[in-house]
Amino acid sequence: MFQVRIHGRGGQGVVTAAELLSEAAFAEGHHAQAFPSFGSERTGAPVVAFCRIADSAIRVREPVMAPDALIIQDETLLGQVDVFAGLRRDGYVLINSTRTFTELGLDDLASDRALGRLITVPATDLALEHLGRPVPNAVLLGAFAAQAGAITVESVCDAIRGRFPGKVAEKNCVAAAAAYTFVKSQLKEPVGA
């Protein structure tokens, strides 16, 4: 079972991201589940959502405590919430940021992890460019498809199209594809570049 925990703030589409990830996995023939966990339901408050992807029925229903992957939609949470709690040693980390892990003060986390396991993506910038709104969720799902390979960007776009109408869906798909390309280009760079 592949377990994903998504951290963000109310209004950033955290819950929708988990649901779209689940729908993309289901469309690829996997079993999947998505659900949120949040306290105060106000814009800007920390929100966590979970997604599980498996090749057999998923019977567990509790929050993801030992994620295989973390998607962090807002870098300001790094100093407020223990977003890395329980992260598996070989886990993936995807952070919405224009800064590197070093610039974020995360050298300890990055010191002995394999190339490609930790990536920052300017998801808000890509969302503004392609959507005209600072909503990074679809962008990060495109980036996640490139990073972890748990789903394809095509399935992400199919899930987006199934959820949103016309131009909104297409703009989100273009943004997701841009993030996918961005991450793929980052994975091709030599170590230390």
C-alpha positions in Angstrom: 0.0 0.0 0.0 1.3 3.5 -0.9 0.2 6.2 1.6 0.2 9.9 0.9 -0.3 12.7 3.4 -1.1 16.2 2.0 -0.6 19.3 4.2 -1.8 22.7 3.3 -4.1 25.5 4.4 -7.9 25.9 4.0 -8.7 27.3 0.6 -5.7 25.6 -1.2 -7.6 22.6 -2.3 -6.0 20.1 0.0 -9.0 17.8 0.3 -9.7 18.1 -3.4 -6.1 17.1 -4.1 -6.5 13.9 -2.1 -9.7 13.1 -3.8 -8.3 13.7 -7.3 -5.3 11.6 -6.4 -7.6 8.8 -5.3 -9.7 9.1 -8.4 -6.6 9.0 -10.7 -5.4 5.8 -8.9 -8.8 4.2 -9.2 -9.0 5.0 -12.9 -5.6 3.1 -13.3 -7.1 0.0 -11.7 -6.0 0.5 -8.1 -8.0 0.5 -4.9 -7.9 3.9 -3.4 -9.3 6.0 -0.6 -9.1 9.7 0.3 -10.3 11.6 3.4 -9.5 14.8 5.2 -8.7 15.7 8.8 -9.2 19.3 9.9 -10.2 21.2 13.0 -11.5 24.7 12.4 -12.8 24.9 8.9 -11.6 28.4 8.0 -9.6 29.7 5.1 -5.9 29.7 6.0 -6.1 27.1 8.8 -3.9 24.1 8.6 -5.6 21.2 6.8 -4.4 17.6 6.3 -5.8 15.1 3.8 -4.8 11.5 3.2 -4.8 9.1 0.3 -4.0 5.4 0.1 -3.4 3.5 -3.1 -3.2 -0.3 -3.2 -3.6 -3.3 -5.4 -6.1 -4.9 -3.1 -8.9 -3.8 -0.9 -8.0 -1.1 1.7 -9.5 -2.0 5.1 -7.6 0.5 7.3 -9.4 3.8 7.9 -7.2 5.8 10.3 -5.1 8.8 9.4 -1.8 8.1 7.6 0.9 8.1 10.3 3.8 6.7 8.3 3.5 8.2 4.8 5.4 7.0 1.8 4.9 10.5 0.4 4.3 14.0 1.6 2.8 16.8 -0.5 3.2 20.1 1.3 1.1 22.8 -0.4 2.3 25.7 1.8 5.9 26.1 3.0 4.8 28.3 5.9 3.6 25.1 7.6 7.2 23.9 7.9 7.7 26.0 11.1 4.2 25.5 12.5 3.3 21.8 12.0 5.4 18.7 12.2 4.8 17.8 8.6 7.6 15.3 8.4 6.3 13.2 11.4 6.4 9.5 10.5 7.9 10.0 7.0 9.4 6.7 5.8 13.2 6.7 5.3 12.8 6.2 1.6 9.7 8.5 1.4 9.0 11.2 -1.1 8.7 14.9 -0.2 7.2 17.5 -2.5 7.0 21.1 -1.3 5.4 24.0 -3.0 8.2 26.5 -2.9 10.6 28.5 -5.1 13.4 27.8 -2.6 15.6 24.7 -2.3 15.7 22.4 0.7 18.9 24.1 1.8 17.2 27.5 1.6 14.3 26.1 3.5 16.6 25.0 6.3 16.0 21.3 5.6 19.6 20.1 5.0 19.2 17.5 7.7 16.2 15.9 6.0 18.0 16.1 2.6 21.4 14.9 3.7 21.1 11.2 3.0 18.1 10.9 0.8 18.2 9.6 -2.8 18.1 12.0 -5.7 14.5 12.8 -6.6 13.0 11.9 -3.3 12.9 15.5 -2.2 11.7 18.2 -4.6 10.5 21.7 -4.4 8.2 23.0 -7.1 7.0 26.6 -7.6 3.4 25.4 -7.7 1.8 28.7 -6.7 3.7 30.5 -9.5 2.7 27.8 -12.0 -1.0 28.1 -10.8 -0.9 31.8 -11.2 0.6 31.6 -14.7 -1.8 28.9 -16.0 -4.9 29.4 -13.9 -4.7 33.1 -12.8 -5.3 31.9 -9.2 -2.9 30.8 -6.5 -4.4 27.3 -6.0 -1.5 24.8 -6.1 -3.3 21.5 -5.7 -3.6 20.3 -9.4 -0.1 21.6 -10.1 1.3 19.5 -7.2 -0.5 16.4 -8.4 1.2 16.8 -11.8 4.5 17.2 -10.0 3.8 14.2 -7.8 3.0 12.0 -10.9 6.5 12.8 -12.2 8.3 12.4 -8.9 6.8 9.2 -7.4 5.3 7.5 -10.5 2.4 6.2 -8.3 0.0 7.6 -10.9 0.2 9.1 -14.4 -0.3 12.8 -15.3 -2.9 11.6 -17.8 -4.9 10.0 -15.0 -4.6 13.2 -13.0 -6.0 15.2 -15.9 -8.8 12.7 -16.4 -9.7 13.1 -12.7 -9.6 16.9 -13.0 -11.8 16.8 -16.1 -14.3 14.5 -14.3 -14.5 17.0 -11.4 -14.4 20.4 -13.1 -16.1 21.9 -16.2 -14.5 23.0 -19.5 -11.9 25.7 -19.3 -11.3 25.3 -15.6 -10.3 21.7 -16.1 -8.2 22.4 -19.2 -6.3 25.2 -17.4 -5.6 22.9 -14.4 -4.4 20.1 -16.8 -2.0 22.5 -18.5 -0.7 23.6 -15.0 -0.4 19.9 -13.9 1.5 19.1 -17.2 3.8 22.1 -16.7 4.7 20.8 -13.2 5.2 17.3 -14.5 7.7 18.7 -17.1 9.4 20.8 -14.4 9.9 17.8 -12.1 11.1 15.6 -14.9 13.7 18.2 -15.9 14.8 18.4 -12.2 15.3 14.6 -12.1 17.6 14.7 -15.1 20.0 17.2 -13.6 23.2 15.8 -12.2 23.8 15.7 -8.5 25.1 19.1 -7.3 23.8 21.0 -10.3 
